[in-house]
Structure formats: C-alpha cells, structure tokens
Amino acid sequence: MQENLEILNEDLSGLKPAQWQDRLAALTEELGMFQPLGEKHCATFLDQGDTLLVTFETQEGLHNLSPLAQPLGFEMVKQEGWSHLGLISRGDTWFRDQQVFGFFDQLIDDGFFEEFDKVIFYGAGPCGYAATAFSVASPGATVVAIQPQATLDPRVTEWDDRFVEMRRTSFTDRYGYAPDMLDGAKEAFVFYDPYERLDAMHAALFHRPCVTRLRVPNLGAAVQTRLVKMGLLNQILHLAADGQFDSMAFARLFRARRDDSSYLRALMGRLDLLDRPYLQTLLCRNVLGRLSAPRFRRRLNTLEQRAAEGDFKLPSPL
C-alpha cells in the first residue's frame, strides 16, 4: 500500500484547470474514488486507514497553499496513513449545491462514516463553513474550522458585506446554519483573529457546548496561510485526531509565532496603530535577542532617538 502512495508525490502545479482535474481524477481513482458533482464541485477519496480526514478546499486555494497543487489531505495520507475524503470547489461556493447535498445524503445512507474509527472535518473561510455544516453527516466527528462563516443569510448576518453576491443563495435549507450543524459533533475548534471584526462576529455565533473558540490575534485575514507557513496546521489536525487538542495544546503550538516574520510585523503594526513606543521597544529588543531582523534594528534605533528627544522613557535594559 505504501508503494502506491508514491503516486501522490506527483507535481500537478503546472497543469491547466481541465488537465489538473483529469490528472487528479486518475490519481485518486487508483487509490480510491473520484466523483464529479456538477460543474463547480468534485469529490476525491483515498482509502488508506481507520482515521478519515474530510477537507473542503477550492481549486485556487490548494494551488496557492500546496507546492504540488494537491489537496491538503494528501499530505496527511502520506504522513499519517489516514484516509481522505476531499470536496473541491471551483471558486468560493460555500458548497451550497444540491449535488453536494445529495453526495452527503448517499454517504449517510451507505454508512460510509461509520466505517472509520475517527473522523475529522476541516476547512477555512467558506470551506470552514462547509466543514462545520456538513459535519452533521458524521455524528461524533471532530471539526477544525478556520475563520468560518456561520451563514450568509442576510436576515442573520446582514452586517457582513463581503459576500453580497451570495445573498440570493439559500442558507436556510438542508445543511444550512453551520452552528446548528455542530450539535452532533464530538468537539469543534473555531479559529479567528479578534481584530478581524467580521470574522470575530461570525465566530461569536458558534456558541455551542462542543465548540472551543481559539483566538489568533495579528494573523489577519489569511489565518490558514499563516498556520501552514508556521508548520502548525498538520500538528493541529494530528492532535485533534488523537483527542489531545485543546486550548492549552494550541497555546504551546502557537508559540511558534514568535519566530514568524509576518506575525512579528503585524504585531509591530498593531503597536504602531496604538502608538505604544514603550511596548514597541520591548518587542524590538526581544526579536533582536533571538533573530536577525534588520527591520526591527532600524525601528529600535528610531525609538531610541525618540526617547532621547524626550518623547517617552525607554524601558530599563534587562
């Protein structure tokens, strides 16, 4: 079986969309299944282990995140020996499509999810909405969702003006209001940056006993990308599958942000916005004590000049 997994190392990044889908179909049919679901969706299945990872992704997103232009689950199949069910959309659709509904209906009727010891649903943004909404198909599953929308029904979230083109799409029929669909989940983890106001407002709607909301300040609008770049996403999924993930486990993992340049720049930007030169000085000293960071060296020089001019008092050196 492991030898067959070598085909999952194939680079699909240089292919045009139609070629990419044809090649993806060939790869997944050799190890499991490929099924088109209308014009905008398809499903892949890799049959490997007793743990099933269900991911929701867009074609555009996986091309941006994967050097090989492969679905996220392929890496976990190769690393962990898991099985993988991948739902892929062309563009952001929130997977609100009758053929997608029918696909999950059929999986339920076939007892598909009951064949696995553990099931994890994962997605980010519109795909995070889908991960939470369709998790109802597998009671007892664990859900990991990054910046999910709860619904785009304007009667509930008219304050979210980012996706006005979706307001004629129904979010009130089957698999509709995502927080309600989590009632059968074993546990769910919702990640959001509290400084992204609309994301935080959606996260507040996921107020359920099984939900742990995890704040990731200063990661911005692309939390999934930042977690991938820091090497944290696969660790989160691994711990979630083993039942060992919680807020304390994430706090330990999230210390990796101390060495992430994008996070550190965002934190400095936040302190700039608040005009906190004292804290900026502490930040620069901390970063320069651990990393080679010319940007922070220049900022520290500027701050020291401001202090010399009496603008503020420098913190005492440690």
Contacts in CASP RR format, 6 or more apart in sequence:
PFRMAT RR
TARGET T0000
AUTHOR 0000-0000-0000
METHOD contacts of the structure
MODEL  1
MQENLEILNEDLSGLKPAQWQDRLAALTEELGMFQPLGEKHCATFLDQGD
TLLVTFETQEGLHNLSPLAQPLGFEMVKQEGWSHLGLISRGDTWFRDQQV
FGFFDQLIDDGFFEEFDKVIFYGAGPCGYAATAFSVASPGATVVAIQPQA
TLDPRVTEWDDRFVEMRRTSFTDRYGYAPDMLDGAKEAFVFYDPYERLDA
MHAALFHRPCVTRLRVPNLGAAVQTRLVKMGLLNQILHLAADGQFDSMAF
ARLFRARRDDSSYLRALMGRLDLLDRPYLQTLLCRNVLGRLSAPRFRRRL
NTLEQRAAEGDFKLPSPL
1 48 0 8 1.000
4 30 0 8 1.000
4 31 0 8 1.000
5 31 0 8 1.000
5 48 0 8 1.000
5 77 0 8 1.000
5 78 0 8 1.000
7 27 0 8 1.000
7 30 0 8 1.000
7 31 0 8 1.000
8 27 0 8 1.000
8 31 0 8 1.000
8 46 0 8 1.000
8 70 0 8 1.000
8 74 0 8 1.000
8 77 0 8 1.000
8 78 0 8 1.000
9 68 0 8 1.000
9 78 0 8 1.000
10 23 0 8 1.000
10 27 0 8 1.000
10 68 0 8 1.000
11 67 0 8 1.000
11 68 0 8 1.000
11 69 0 8 1.000
12 20 0 8 1.000
12 23 0 8 1.000
12 24 0 8 1.000
12 68 0 8 1.000
12 69 0 8 1.000
12 70 0 8 1.000
13 63 0 8 1.000
13 66 0 8 1.000
13 67 0 8 1.000
13 68 0 8 1.000
13 69 0 8 1.000
14 20 0 8 1.000
14 69 0 8 1.000
15 23 0 8 1.000
15 69 0 8 1.000
17 59 0 8 1.000
17 90 0 8 1.000
20 59 0 8 1.000
20 69 0 8 1.000
21 42 0 8 1.000
21 59 0 8 1.000
24 34 0 8 1.000
24 42 0 8 1.000
24 44 0 8 1.000
24 71 0 8 1.000
25 34 0 8 1.000
25 42 0 8 1.000
25 44 0 8 1.000
26 34 0 8 1.000
28 34 0 8 1.000
28 44 0 8 1.000
28 45 0 8 1.000
28 46 0 8 1.000
31 46 0 8 1.000
31 47 0 8 1.000
31 48 0 8 1.000
32 45 0 8 1.000
32 46 0 8 1.000
32 47 0 8 1.000
33 43 0 8 1.000
33 44 0 8 1.000
33 45 0 8 1.000
33 47 0 8 1.000
34 42 0 8 1.000
34 43 0 8 1.000
34 44 0 8 1.000
34 45 0 8 1.000
35 42 0 8 1.000
35 43 0 8 1.000
35 44 0 8 1.000
35 103 0 8 1.000
36 42 0 8 1.000
37 43 0 8 1.000
37 87 0 8 1.000
37 97 0 8 1.000
37 99 0 8 1.000
37 100 0 8 1.000
37 103 0 8 1.000
38 97 0 8 1.000
38 99 0 8 1.000
39 90 0 8 1.000
40 89 0 8 1.000
40 90 0 8 1.000
40 91 0 8 1.000
40 93 0 8 1.000
40 97 0 8 1.000
41 87 0 8 1.000
41 88 0 8 1.000
41 89 0 8 1.000
41 90 0 8 1.000
41 93 0 8 1.000
41 95 0 8 1.000
41 97 0 8 1.000
41 99 0 8 1.000
41 100 0 8 1.000
42 87 0 8 1.000
42 88 0 8 1.000
43 85 0 8 1.000
43 86 0 8 1.000
43 87 0 8 1.000
43 88 0 8 1.000
43 103 0 8 1.000
44 71 0 8 1.000
44 84 0 8 1.000
44 85 0 8 1.000
44 86 0 8 1.000
44 88 0 8 1.000
45 83 0 8 1.000
45 84 0 8 1.000
45 85 0 8 1.000
45 86 0 8 1.000
46 73 0 8 1.000
46 74 0 8 1.000
46 77 0 8 1.000
46 83 0 8 1.000
46 84 0 8 1.000
47 83 0 8 1.000
48 77 0 8 1.000
48 81 0 8 1.000
48 82 0 8 1.000
48 83 0 8 1.000
48 84 0 8 1.000
49 81 0 8 1.000
49 82 0 8 1.000
49 83 0 8 1.000
49 116 0 8 1.000
50 83 0 8 1.000
50 116 0 8 1.000
50 117 0 8 1.000
50 118 0 8 1.000
51 80 0 8 1.000
51 81 0 8 1.000
51 82 0 8 1.000
51 83 0 8 1.000
51 116 0 8 1.000
51 117 0 8 1.000
51 118 0 8 1.000
51 119 0 8 1.000
51 120 0 8 1.000
51 241 0 8 1.000
52 82 0 8 1.000
52 83 0 8 1.000
52 84 0 8 1.000
52 85 0 8 1.000
52 113 0 8 1.000
52 116 0 8 1.000
52 118 0 8 1.000
52 119 0 8 1.000
52 120 0 8 1.000
53 73 0 8 1.000
53 76 0 8 1.000
53 77 0 8 1.000
53 82 0 8 1.000
53 83 0 8 1.000
53 84 0 8 1.000
53 85 0 8 1.000
53 120 0 8 1.000
53 122 0 8 1.000
53 237 0 8 1.000
53 241 0 8 1.000
54 84 0 8 1.000
54 85 0 8 1.000
54 86 0 8 1.000
54 87 0 8 1.000
54 119 0 8 1.000
54 120 0 8 1.000
54 121 0 8 1.000
54 122 0 8 1.000
54 131 0 8 1.000
54 134 0 8 1.000
54 135 0 8 1.000
54 138 0 8 1.000
54 141 0 8 1.000
55 71 0 8 1.000
55 72 0 8 1.000
55 73 0 8 1.000
55 84 0 8 1.000
55 85 0 8 1.000
55 86 0 8 1.000
55 87 0 8 1.000
55 121 0 8 1.000
55 122 0 8 1.000
55 123 0 8 1.000
55 127 0 8 1.000
55 131 0 8 1.000
56 86 0 8 1.000
56 87 0 8 1.000
56 88 0 8 1.000
56 89 0 8 1.000
56 95 0 8 1.000
56 121 0 8 1.000
56 122 0 8 1.000
56 123 0 8 1.000
56 127 0 8 1.000
56 128 0 8 1.000
56 130 0 8 1.000
56 131 0 8 1.000
56 134 0 8 1.000
57 71 0 8 1.000
57 72 0 8 1.000
57 86 0 8 1.000
57 87 0 8 1.000
57 88 0 8 1.000
57 89 0 8 1.000
57 123 0 8 1.000
57 127 0 8 1.000
58 88 0 8 1.000
58 89 0 8 1.000
58 90 0 8 1.000
58 91 0 8 1.000
58 92 0 8 1.000
58 126 0 8 1.000
58 127 0 8 1.000
59 88 0 8 1.000
59 89 0 8 1.000
59 90 0 8 1.000
59 91 0 8 1.000
60 91 0 8 1.000
62 69 0 8 1.000
62 70 0 8 1.000
62 71 0 8 1.000
62 72 0 8 1.000
62 88 0 8 1.000
63 69 0 8 1.000
64 225 0 8 1.000
65 72 0 8 1.000
65 224 0 8 1.000
65 225 0 8 1.000
65 228 0 8 1.000
66 72 0 8 1.000
66 74 0 8 1.000
66 75 0 8 1.000
68 74 0 8 1.000
71 84 0 8 1.000
71 86 0 8 1.000
71 88 0 8 1.000
72 122 0 8 1.000
72 233 0 8 1.000
73 82 0 8 1.000
73 84 0 8 1.000
73 86 0 8 1.000
74 84 0 8 1.000
75 234 0 8 1.000
76 82 0 8 1.000
76 84 0 8 1.000
76 234 0 8 1.000
76 237 0 8 1.000
76 238 0 8 1.000
77 83 0 8 1.000
77 84 0 8 1.000
79 234 0 8 1.000
80 238 0 8 1.000
80 241 0 8 1.000
82 241 0 8 1.000
83 116 0 8 1.000
87 95 0 8 1.000
87 100 0 8 1.000
87 130 0 8 1.000
87 134 0 8 1.000
89 95 0 8 1.000
89 127 0 8 1.000
92 126 0 8 1.000
92 163 0 8 1.000
93 126 0 8 1.000
94 126 0 8 1.000
94 129 0 8 1.000
94 130 0 8 1.000
94 149 0 8 1.000
94 152 0 8 1.000
94 166 0 8 1.000
94 169 0 8 1.000
94 171 0 8 1.000
95 126 0 8 1.000
95 127 0 8 1.000
95 129 0 8 1.000
95 130 0 8 1.000
95 133 0 8 1.000
95 134 0 8 1.000
96 169 0 8 1.000
96 170 0 8 1.000
96 171 0 8 1.000
100 134 0 8 1.000
101 174 0 8 1.000
101 175 0 8 1.000
104 134 0 8 1.000
104 137 0 8 1.000
104 175 0 8 1.000
107 113 0 8 1.000
107 137 0 8 1.000
108 137 0 8 1.000
113 119 0 8 1.000
113 137 0 8 1.000
113 138 0 8 1.000
113 141 0 8 1.000
118 142 0 8 1.000
118 241 0 8 1.000
119 138 0 8 1.000
119 140 0 8 1.000
119 141 0 8 1.000
119 142 0 8 1.000
120 141 0 8 1.000
120 142 0 8 1.000
120 143 0 8 1.000
120 144 0 8 1.000
120 237 0 8 1.000
120 240 0 8 1.000
120 241 0 8 1.000
121 131 0 8 1.000
121 132 0 8 1.000
121 134 0 8 1.000
121 135 0 8 1.000
121 138 0 8 1.000
121 141 0 8 1.000
121 142 0 8 1.000
121 143 0 8 1.000
121 144 0 8 1.000
121 145 0 8 1.000
122 128 0 8 1.000
122 131 0 8 1.000
122 143 0 8 1.000
122 144 0 8 1.000
122 145 0 8 1.000
122 237 0 8 1.000
123 130 0 8 1.000
123 131 0 8 1.000
123 144 0 8 1.000
123 145 0 8 1.000
123 146 0 8 1.000
123 148 0 8 1.000
123 224 0 8 1.000
124 145 0 8 1.000
124 146 0 8 1.000
124 147 0 8 1.000
124 148 0 8 1.000
124 223 0 8 1.000
124 224 0 8 1.000
125 145 0 8 1.000
125 146 0 8 1.000
125 147 0 8 1.000
125 148 0 8 1.000
125 149 0 8 1.000
125 224 0 8 1.000
126 149 0 8 1.000
128 145 0 8 1.000
128 146 0 8 1.000
128 147 0 8 1.000
128 148 0 8 1.000
128 149 0 8 1.000
129 145 0 8 1.000
129 148 0 8 1.000
129 149 0 8 1.000
129 150 0 8 1.000
129 151 0 8 1.000
129 178 0 8 1.000
131 143 0 8 1.000
131 144 0 8 1.000
131 145 0 8 1.000
131 148 0 8 1.000
132 143 0 8 1.000
132 145 0 8 1.000
132 148 0 8 1.000
132 178 0 8 1.000
132 179 0 8 1.000
132 181 0 8 1.000
132 182 0 8 1.000
132 188 0 8 1.000
132 190 0 8 1.000
132 206 0 8 1.000
133 175 0 8 1.000
133 176 0 8 1.000
133 177 0 8 1.000
133 178 0 8 1.000
133 181 0 8 1.000
134 175 0 8 1.000
134 181 0 8 1.000
135 141 0 8 1.000
135 143 0 8 1.000
135 181 0 8 1.000
135 182 0 8 1.000
135 184 0 8 1.000
135 185 0 8 1.000
135 188 0 8 1.000
136 175 0 8 1.000
136 181 0 8 1.000
136 182 0 8 1.000
136 183 0 8 1.000
136 184 0 8 1.000
139 184 0 8 1.000
139 185 0 8 1.000
140 184 0 8 1.000
140 185 0 8 1.000
140 186 0 8 1.000
141 185 0 8 1.000
141 186 0 8 1.000
142 185 0 8 1.000
142 186 0 8 1.000
142 187 0 8 1.000
142 188 0 8 1.000
142 189 0 8 1.000
142 240 0 8 1.000
142 241 0 8 1.000
142 243 0 8 1.000
143 182 0 8 1.000
143 185 0 8 1.000
143 187 0 8 1.000
143 188 0 8 1.000
143 189 0 8 1.000
144 188 0 8 1.000
144 189 0 8 1.000
144 191 0 8 1.000
144 236 0 8 1.000
144 237 0 8 1.000
144 240 0 8 1.000
145 188 0 8 1.000
145 189 0 8 1.000
145 190 0 8 1.000
145 191 0 8 1.000
146 191 0 8 1.000
146 192 0 8 1.000
146 223 0 8 1.000
146 224 0 8 1.000
146 227 0 8 1.000
147 191 0 8 1.000
147 192 0 8 1.000
147 193 0 8 1.000
147 196 0 8 1.000
147 199 0 8 1.000
147 202 0 8 1.000
147 203 0 8 1.000
147 221 0 8 1.000
147 223 0 8 1.000
147 224 0 8 1.000
148 178 0 8 1.000
148 190 0 8 1.000
148 202 0 8 1.000
148 203 0 8 1.000
148 206 0 8 1.000
149 157 0 8 1.000
149 160 0 8 1.000
149 163 0 8 1.000
149 178 0 8 1.000
149 202 0 8 1.000
150 156 0 8 1.000
150 157 0 8 1.000
150 177 0 8 1.000
150 178 0 8 1.000
150 179 0 8 1.000
150 202 0 8 1.000
150 205 0 8 1.000
150 206 0 8 1.000
151 157 0 8 1.000
151 171 0 8 1.000
151 176 0 8 1.000
151 177 0 8 1.000
151 178 0 8 1.000
151 205 0 8 1.000
152 160 0 8 1.000
152 163 0 8 1.000
152 166 0 8 1.000
152 167 0 8 1.000
152 169 0 8 1.000
152 171 0 8 1.000
153 171 0 8 1.000
153 172 0 8 1.000
153 177 0 8 1.000
154 167 0 8 1.000
156 177 0 8 1.000
156 205 0 8 1.000
157 201 0 8 1.000
157 202 0 8 1.000
157 205 0 8 1.000
159 198 0 8 1.000
159 201 0 8 1.000
160 198 0 8 1.000
160 201 0 8 1.000
160 202 0 8 1.000
162 198 0 8 1.000
171 177 0 8 1.000
175 181 0 8 1.000
178 206 0 8 1.000
179 205 0 8 1.000
179 206 0 8 1.000
179 207 0 8 1.000
179 208 0 8 1.000
179 211 0 8 1.000
182 188 0 8 1.000
182 206 0 8 1.000
182 208 0 8 1.000
182 210 0 8 1.000
182 211 0 8 1.000
183 208 0 8 1.000
183 210 0 8 1.000
184 210 0 8 1.000
185 210 0 8 1.000
186 210 0 8 1.000
187 210 0 8 1.000
187 211 0 8 1.000
187 212 0 8 1.000
188 206 0 8 1.000
188 208 0 8 1.000
188 210 0 8 1.000
188 211 0 8 1.000
188 212 0 8 1.000
189 211 0 8 1.000
189 212 0 8 1.000
189 213 0 8 1.000
189 214 0 8 1.000
189 236 0 8 1.000
189 240 0 8 1.000
189 245 0 8 1.000
189 250 0 8 1.000
190 203 0 8 1.000
190 206 0 8 1.000
190 211 0 8 1.000
190 212 0 8 1.000
190 213 0 8 1.000
190 214 0 8 1.000
191 214 0 8 1.000
191 216 0 8 1.000
191 223 0 8 1.000
191 227 0 8 1.000
192 199 0 8 1.000
192 200 0 8 1.000
192 202 0 8 1.000
192 203 0 8 1.000
192 213 0 8 1.000
192 214 0 8 1.000
192 215 0 8 1.000
192 216 0 8 1.000
192 223 0 8 1.000
193 199 0 8 1.000
193 200 0 8 1.000
193 215 0 8 1.000
193 216 0 8 1.000
193 217 0 8 1.000
193 218 0 8 1.000
193 219 0 8 1.000
193 220 0 8 1.000
193 221 0 8 1.000
193 223 0 8 1.000
194 200 0 8 1.000
194 215 0 8 1.000
194 217 0 8 1.000
195 217 0 8 1.000
195 218 0 8 1.000
195 220 0 8 1.000
195 270 0 8 1.000
196 220 0 8 1.000
196 221 0 8 1.000
199 221 0 8 1.000
203 213 0 8 1.000
206 213 0 8 1.000
212 246 0 8 1.000
212 247 0 8 1.000
214 247 0 8 1.000
214 250 0 8 1.000
216 223 0 8 1.000
216 226 0 8 1.000
216 227 0 8 1.000
216 254 0 8 1.000
217 270 0 8 1.000
218 257 0 8 1.000
218 263 0 8 1.000
218 266 0 8 1.000
218 267 0 8 1.000
218 270 0 8 1.000
219 226 0 8 1.000
219 227 0 8 1.000
219 257 0 8 1.000
219 263 0 8 1.000
219 266 0 8 1.000
220 226 0 8 1.000
220 266 0 8 1.000
224 233 0 8 1.000
226 260 0 8 1.000
226 262 0 8 1.000
226 263 0 8 1.000
227 233 0 8 1.000
227 236 0 8 1.000
229 260 0 8 1.000
229 262 0 8 1.000
230 256 0 8 1.000
230 257 0 8 1.000
230 260 0 8 1.000
230 263 0 8 1.000
231 256 0 8 1.000
232 253 0 8 1.000
232 254 0 8 1.000
232 256 0 8 1.000
235 253 0 8 1.000
236 245 0 8 1.000
236 250 0 8 1.000
236 253 0 8 1.000
239 245 0 8 1.000
239 249 0 8 1.000
257 263 0 8 1.000
257 264 0 8 1.000
258 264 0 8 1.000
258 290 0 8 1.000
259 290 0 8 1.000
259 291 0 8 1.000
261 293 0 8 1.000
264 283 0 8 1.000
264 287 0 8 1.000
264 293 0 8 1.000
264 296 0 8 1.000
265 295 0 8 1.000
267 283 0 8 1.000
268 280 0 8 1.000
268 283 0 8 1.000
268 296 0 8 1.000
268 299 0 8 1.000
271 279 0 8 1.000
271 280 0 8 1.000
271 283 0 8 1.000
272 280 0 8 1.000
277 303 0 8 1.000
277 306 0 8 1.000
277 307 0 8 1.000
277 311 0 8 1.000
277 312 0 8 1.000
278 312 0 8 1.000
278 313 0 8 1.000
278 314 0 8 1.000
278 315 0 8 1.000
280 299 0 8 1.000
280 303 0 8 1.000
281 300 0 8 1.000
281 303 0 8 1.000
281 304 0 8 1.000
281 307 0 8 1.000
281 314 0 8 1.000
281 315 0 8 1.000
282 315 0 8 1.000
283 296 0 8 1.000
284 296 0 8 1.000
284 297 0 8 1.000
284 299 0 8 1.000
284 300 0 8 1.000
284 303 0 8 1.000
285 300 0 8 1.000
285 315 0 8 1.000
285 317 0 8 1.000
285 318 0 8 1.000
287 293 0 8 1.000
287 296 0 8 1.000
288 296 0 8 1.000
288 297 0 8 1.000
288 300 0 8 1.000
303 314 0 8 1.000
304 314 0 8 1.000
306 312 0 8 1.000
307 313 0 8 1.000
307 314 0 8 1.000
END
